[in-house]
Amino acid sequence: MIFKQLFDKQTWTYTYLIADPISKEAAFIDPVNTHIDAYISLLAELNLKLKYSFETHVHADHITASGILRQRTGAQTCVHHQGGAQLADIQINDGDVFMLGTTEQIKAIYTPGHTPGCTSYLWRDRIFTGDSLFIGGCGRTDFQGGSASTLYDSITQRLFTLADDTLVYPGHDYQERRVSNIGQERLTNPRLAGKTREQFIEIMNNLNLPKPRLIDESVPANRYCGLDENERQDAVARRNADSEAPKILTAKDLVLEAQKTITEVNVEKSKQLIAEGNIVIVDTREESEHAAGFIPNSILIPRGVLEFRISSTPELADKSKAVLLYCRSGNRSALAAATMQQLGYTNVLSMVGGYEAWKTA
């Protein structure tokens, strides 16, 4: 077998290379974009053909290299269908098995909780757990749609049912520990060993961790497999030109679809609602746009991280309270309004024309 464990010191991320020595077919798990040249060199050195690039989830701490690897090698990008990675070639389901050559099997095991799309990968006697299970810990559950109770079930009912000697290779370790095993984690992991679900939830709800340093950049990029805006457009065009591939909606298509389901109000009506009070104003633009000017008393939550910040925003705790969303021109706020409705908010409005119309008025 061919197996390499690689480490990114900037984000404490482990990347894994698995390959079949006979067919030379290979897969990466959680590649980091800043190491793309090293990955390409490693593949060439070992005479490997990259077949898959797997993600354990849509990351908040680094930008994936999967999209670039697809461009450079033709590898297929793979993310769980609940992950929200629109440009992934394969939307994984629980139990899916991926072959390298005729003998090496990589099995997807759905382990949500850190995020709704978290997936672990079982290969031979080792499990790659991403942010679901760490050595002596686990991933946080306070943003990105996380759920402590769901993570408890994923770990105790899925990962901890594996054989004790199954090797645990995590997505991160902040002390640079490299490997554990299921038996050790079941017996000694301080967040889980001997803990009831209620005790685990209490621990997770009181971690009080700072937000990941790169979340505002990483999450939006990782939804598109780490590609920048121009690369995304090219990828969408190529995918839609393939008659056999499922079509991907363009940004314009997505806005038009969102506008069919939401309530939009003009600037005049927006000002009236703000004057009447009892409404939360949310700016869905980026920080640089907000810094250049904003509607008074608005809360900045960029569209790219909206789903992940809602649960930690006190002003949005009441899902029945009126919320007015705006962006530069009204497109991002329309998408954000549709998302909030899907999350159970019942009185969401999007301002037509956005901040540009506001300034003009």
C-alpha positions as CSV (number, residue, x, y, z in Angstrom):
1,M,0.0,0.0,0.0
2,I,1.0,3.6,-0.4
3,F,0.1,6.0,2.5
4,K,1.3,9.5,3.4
5,Q,0.2,11.8,6.2
6,L,1.0,15.5,5.4
7,F,0.7,18.5,7.7
8,D,-0.1,22.2,7.2
9,K,1.4,24.1,10.1
10,Q,-0.6,27.3,9.4
11,T,-3.9,25.7,10.1
12,W,-2.9,22.5,11.9
13,T,-4.5,20.5,9.1
14,Y,-3.7,16.9,8.2
15,T,-3.9,15.8,4.6
16,Y,-3.8,12.2,3.6
17,L,-2.6,10.4,0.4
18,I,-3.8,6.9,-0.2
19,A,-2.8,4.9,-3.3
20,D,-2.9,1.5,-4.9
21,P,0.6,0.4,-5.7
22,I,-0.5,-1.7,-8.6
23,S,-2.9,0.5,-10.6
24,K,-1.2,3.7,-9.2
25,E,-4.6,5.2,-8.7
26,A,-4.6,7.6,-5.7
27,A,-6.8,9.8,-3.5
28,F,-6.2,12.8,-1.3
29,I,-8.3,13.5,1.8
30,D,-8.6,17.2,2.9
31,P,-5.9,18.8,0.7
32,V,-4.9,22.4,1.4
33,N,-4.6,24.9,-1.4
34,T,-1.3,26.3,-0.3
35,H,0.4,22.9,-0.8
36,I,-0.8,22.3,-4.4
37,D,2.7,22.3,-5.8
38,A,3.9,19.8,-3.2
39,Y,1.0,17.5,-4.0
40,I,1.7,17.6,-7.7
41,S,5.4,16.8,-7.1
42,L,4.5,14.0,-4.7
43,L,2.2,12.4,-7.3
44,A,4.9,12.7,-9.9
45,E,7.6,11.3,-7.6
46,L,5.4,8.2,-6.8
47,N,4.2,7.9,-10.4
48,L,0.5,8.2,-9.2
49,K,-2.6,9.2,-11.0
50,L,-5.0,11.1,-8.8
51,K,-8.5,9.7,-9.1
52,Y,-10.3,11.3,-6.1
53,S,-10.0,14.3,-3.9
54,F,-12.2,13.8,-0.7
55,E,-13.4,16.4,1.7
56,T,-14.5,15.4,5.2
57,H,-16.6,18.6,5.2
58,V,-16.7,22.2,4.0
59,H,-13.9,23.6,6.1
60,A,-13.8,26.9,8.0
61,D,-10.1,27.0,8.7
62,H,-8.4,26.5,5.3
63,I,-9.2,26.6,1.6
64,T,-9.3,23.2,-0.1
65,A,-7.0,22.3,-3.0
66,S,-9.6,19.9,-4.5
67,G,-10.8,22.3,-7.3
68,I,-7.2,23.0,-8.4
69,L,-6.3,19.4,-8.2
70,R,-9.3,18.7,-10.5
71,Q,-7.9,21.3,-13.0
72,R,-4.4,20.0,-12.8
73,T,-5.0,16.2,-12.7
74,G,-8.6,15.5,-13.7
75,A,-9.4,14.0,-10.3
76,Q,-13.0,14.0,-9.2
77,T,-13.9,16.1,-6.1
78,C,-16.0,14.3,-3.5
79,V,-18.1,15.9,-0.7
80,H,-21.2,14.7,1.2
81,H,-24.4,15.9,-0.4
82,Q,-25.3,17.7,2.8
83,G,-22.0,19.7,2.7
84,G,-23.2,22.4,0.3
85,A,-20.2,22.2,-2.1
86,Q,-22.0,23.0,-5.3
87,L,-19.2,22.3,-7.7
88,A,-18.2,18.9,-6.3
89,D,-18.2,16.1,-9.0
90,I,-19.6,13.5,-6.6
91,Q,-22.2,14.3,-3.9
92,I,-21.4,11.5,-1.4
93,N,-24.0,9.4,0.4
94,D,-23.5,7.3,3.5
95,G,-22.0,4.0,2.7
96,D,-20.6,4.9,-0.7
97,V,-17.5,2.9,-1.6
98,F,-14.7,4.2,-3.8
99,M,-12.2,2.0,-5.5
100,L,-8.5,2.6,-6.2
101,G,-7.5,-0.2,-8.6
102,T,-9.3,-3.4,-8.0
103,T,-8.6,-3.9,-4.3
104,E,-8.3,-0.7,-2.3
105,Q,-11.7,0.4,-0.9
106,I,-12.5,3.7,0.7
107,K,-15.9,3.7,2.4
108,A,-17.8,6.9,3.3
109,I,-19.3,6.9,6.8
110,Y,-21.6,9.8,7.5
111,T,-20.7,11.5,10.8
112,P,-22.5,14.8,11.0
113,G,-22.5,17.1,14.1
114,H,-19.5,19.4,13.6
115,T,-21.3,20.4,10.4
116,P,-24.3,18.8,8.7
117,G,-22.1,17.3,5.9
118,C,-19.3,15.8,7.9
119,T,-18.1,12.4,6.6
120,S,-15.4,10.1,7.8
121,Y,-13.6,7.7,5.5
122,L,-12.7,4.1,6.3
123,W,-9.8,2.5,4.5
124,R,-8.3,-0.8,5.6
125,D,-7.7,-0.6,9.4
126,R,-7.9,3.2,9.6
127,I,-10.6,5.8,9.8
128,F,-10.1,9.4,8.7
129,T,-12.4,11.4,10.9
130,G,-11.9,15.0,9.8
131,D,-13.3,17.3,12.5
132,S,-15.8,14.7,13.9
133,L,-13.3,13.0,16.2
134,F,-9.9,14.3,17.3
135,I,-7.2,12.8,19.4
136,G,-8.5,13.6,22.9
137,G,-11.2,15.8,21.6
138,C,-13.7,16.5,18.8
139,G,-14.8,19.3,16.5
140,R,-16.7,22.3,17.8
141,T,-20.5,22.5,17.2
142,D,-21.2,26.2,17.7
143,F,-21.4,27.3,14.1
144,Q,-21.8,26.0,10.5
145,G,-25.1,24.3,11.5
146,G,-23.3,22.2,14.2
147,S,-25.2,20.1,16.7
148,A,-23.6,18.6,19.8
149,S,-26.3,16.0,20.2
150,T,-25.9,14.9,16.6
151,L,-22.1,14.7,17.0
152,Y,-22.5,12.6,20.1
153,D,-24.5,10.1,18.2
154,S,-22.1,10.1,15.2
155,I,-19.2,9.4,17.5
156,T,-20.8,6.9,19.9
157,Q,-23.1,5.1,17.5
158,R,-20.9,5.1,14.3
159,L,-17.2,5.7,15.0
160,F,-17.1,3.9,18.4
161,T,-18.7,0.8,17.0
162,L,-15.6,0.2,14.9
163,A,-13.0,-2.3,16.1
164,D,-10.8,-1.0,19.0
165,D,-7.7,-1.3,17.0
166,T,-9.0,0.8,14.1
167,L,-6.5,3.6,13.7
168,V,-7.9,7.2,14.1
169,Y,-6.4,9.8,11.8
170,P,-7.9,13.2,12.6
171,G,-8.3,16.3,10.4
172,H,-6.4,18.4,12.9
173,D,-4.2,18.1,16.0
174,Y,-2.9,21.2,17.7
175,Q,-0.2,19.3,19.5
176,E,0.9,17.6,16.2
177,R,-0.1,14.2,17.5
178,R,-0.5,12.0,14.5
179,V,-2.6,8.9,15.3
180,S,-4.8,7.3,17.9
181,N,-7.2,4.4,17.8
182,I,-10.9,3.8,18.5
183,G,-10.3,1.9,21.8
184,Q,-8.1,4.6,23.2
185,E,-10.6,7.4,22.3
186,R,-13.5,5.5,23.7
187,L,-11.7,5.0,27.0
188,T,-9.8,8.2,27.4
189,N,-11.2,11.0,25.3
190,P,-12.1,13.6,28.0
191,R,-15.1,14.9,26.1
192,L,-16.6,11.5,25.6
193,A,-15.3,8.8,27.9
194,G,-18.0,7.9,30.4
195,K,-20.1,11.0,29.4
196,T,-23.9,10.9,28.8
197,R,-25.3,12.9,25.9
198,E,-26.4,15.6,28.2
199,Q,-23.0,15.9,29.8
200,F,-21.4,16.1,26.3
201,I,-23.8,18.8,25.2
202,E,-23.0,20.8,28.3
203,I,-19.3,20.5,27.6
204,M,-19.7,21.6,24.0
205,N,-22.0,24.5,24.8
206,N,-19.5,26.0,27.1
207,L,-16.2,25.8,25.1
208,N,-16.4,29.6,24.3
209,L,-13.9,29.3,21.4
210,P,-13.0,32.2,19.1
211,K,-14.2,32.0,15.6
212,P,-11.8,30.4,13.1
213,R,-9.4,33.1,11.8
214,L,-10.1,32.3,8.1
215,I,-13.8,31.4,8.2
216,D,-15.0,34.4,6.2
217,E,-12.6,33.5,3.4
218,S,-12.6,29.7,3.6
219,V,-16.3,28.8,3.8
220,P,-17.4,30.7,0.7
221,A,-14.4,29.4,-1.2
222,N,-14.8,25.8,-0.1
223,R,-18.4,25.8,-1.3
224,Y,-16.9,26.0,-4.7
225,C,-14.1,23.5,-4.1
226,G,-11.6,26.2,-3.4
227,L,-11.9,28.0,-6.8
228,D,-11.8,31.7,-7.2
229,E,-14.6,33.6,-9.0
230,N,-13.2,33.3,-12.5
231,E,-12.4,29.6,-12.0
232,R,-15.9,29.0,-10.7
233,Q,-17.5,30.5,-13.8
234,D,-15.2,28.4,-16.0
235,A,-16.0,25.2,-14.0
236,V,-19.8,25.9,-14.2
237,A,-19.6,26.5,-18.0
238,R,-17.6,23.3,-18.6
239,R,-20.0,21.3,-16.4
240,N,-23.0,22.6,-18.2
241,A,-21.5,21.9,-21.6
242,D,-21.4,18.2,-20.6
243,S,-24.6,16.7,-21.8
244,E,-24.4,13.9,-19.3
245,A,-23.5,15.9,-16.2
246,P,-26.1,17.4,-13.9
247,K,-26.5,21.1,-14.7
248,I,-25.3,23.7,-12.2
249,L,-27.3,26.9,-11.8
250,T,-25.4,30.1,-12.4
251,A,-25.4,32.9,-9.9
252,K,-28.1,34.7,-11.9
253,D,-30.2,31.6,-12.0
254,L,-29.9,31.1,-8.3
255,V,-31.0,34.7,-7.6
256,L,-34.0,34.4,-9.9
257,E,-35.1,31.2,-8.2
258,A,-34.7,32.8,-4.7
259,Q,-36.7,35.8,-5.7
260,K,-39.7,33.6,-6.5
261,T,-39.9,32.5,-2.9
262,I,-39.1,35.6,-0.9
263,T,-40.7,39.0,-0.1
264,E,-38.8,42.0,-1.5
265,V,-39.4,45.6,-0.4
266,N,-38.1,48.9,-1.9
267,V,-36.0,51.5,-0.2
268,E,-39.0,53.6,0.7
269,K,-40.8,50.7,2.4
270,S,-37.5,49.7,4.1
271,K,-37.1,53.2,5.6
272,Q,-40.7,53.0,6.9
273,L,-40.1,49.7,8.6
274,I,-36.9,50.8,10.1
275,A,-38.6,54.0,11.5
276,E,-41.3,51.9,13.0
277,G,-38.7,49.8,14.9
278,N,-38.7,46.2,16.1
279,I,-36.8,45.0,13.0
280,V,-33.3,43.5,12.7
281,I,-31.2,44.9,9.8
282,V,-28.6,42.6,8.4
283,D,-25.9,43.7,5.9
284,T,-25.0,40.6,3.8
285,R,-22.0,42.3,2.1
286,E,-18.3,41.7,2.8
287,E,-16.4,43.5,5.6
288,S,-14.7,45.8,3.1
289,E,-18.0,46.9,1.7
290,H,-19.5,47.5,5.1
291,A,-16.5,49.6,6.2
292,A,-17.1,51.9,3.3
293,G,-20.6,52.7,4.4
294,F,-23.7,51.0,5.8
295,I,-27.3,51.5,7.0
296,P,-27.3,52.6,10.6
297,N,-27.8,49.9,13.3
298,S,-27.3,47.1,10.8
299,I,-25.5,43.9,11.7
300,L,-22.8,42.6,9.4
301,I,-23.2,39.0,8.4
302,P,-21.6,38.3,5.0
303,R,-23.8,36.0,2.8
304,G,-21.0,33.4,2.6
305,V,-21.2,32.7,6.3
306,L,-24.8,33.5,7.1
307,E,-25.9,29.9,7.9
308,F,-22.9,29.5,10.2
309,R,-23.3,32.7,12.2
310,I,-27.1,32.8,12.7
311,S,-27.0,30.5,15.8
312,S,-24.5,32.8,17.5
313,T,-26.2,36.1,16.7
314,P,-28.5,37.0,19.6
315,E,-30.5,39.5,17.5
316,L,-31.6,36.5,15.4
317,A,-32.6,34.2,18.2
318,D,-36.4,34.9,17.6
319,K,-37.2,33.4,14.2
320,S,-40.6,35.2,14.1
321,K,-39.0,38.7,14.4
322,A,-38.9,40.9,11.3
323,V,-35.5,40.8,9.5
324,L,-34.5,43.2,6.7
325,L,-31.6,42.0,4.6
326,Y,-29.6,44.1,2.2
327,C,-26.4,43.9,0.1
328,R,-24.9,46.1,-2.7
329,S,-27.6,45.6,-5.3
330,G,-30.2,43.1,-3.9
331,N,-28.9,39.8,-5.2
332,R,-27.0,38.4,-2.2
333,S,-29.8,39.6,0.1
334,A,-32.3,37.7,-2.0
335,L,-30.2,34.5,-1.6
336,A,-29.8,35.1,2.1
337,A,-33.6,35.7,2.5
338,A,-34.3,32.4,0.9
339,T,-31.8,30.6,3.1
340,M,-33.2,32.1,6.3
341,Q,-36.7,31.0,5.3
342,Q,-35.4,27.5,4.8
343,L,-34.0,27.7,8.3
344,G,-37.4,28.6,9.8
345,Y,-37.5,32.4,9.8
346,T,-41.0,33.6,9.1
347,N,-40.7,37.3,8.5
348,V,-37.7,37.9,6.3
349,L,-37.5,40.8,3.7
350,S,-34.9,41.6,1.1
351,M,-34.3,45.2,0.0
352,V,-34.5,45.7,-3.7
353,G,-31.6,47.6,-5.1
354,G,-29.5,47.2,-2.0
355,Y,-27.2,49.8,-0.5
356,E,-26.7,51.5,-3.9
357,A,-30.4,52.3,-4.0
358,W,-30.4,53.3,-0.4
359,K,-27.6,55.9,-1.1
360,T,-29.3,57.2,-4.2
361,A,-32.6,57.7,-2.3
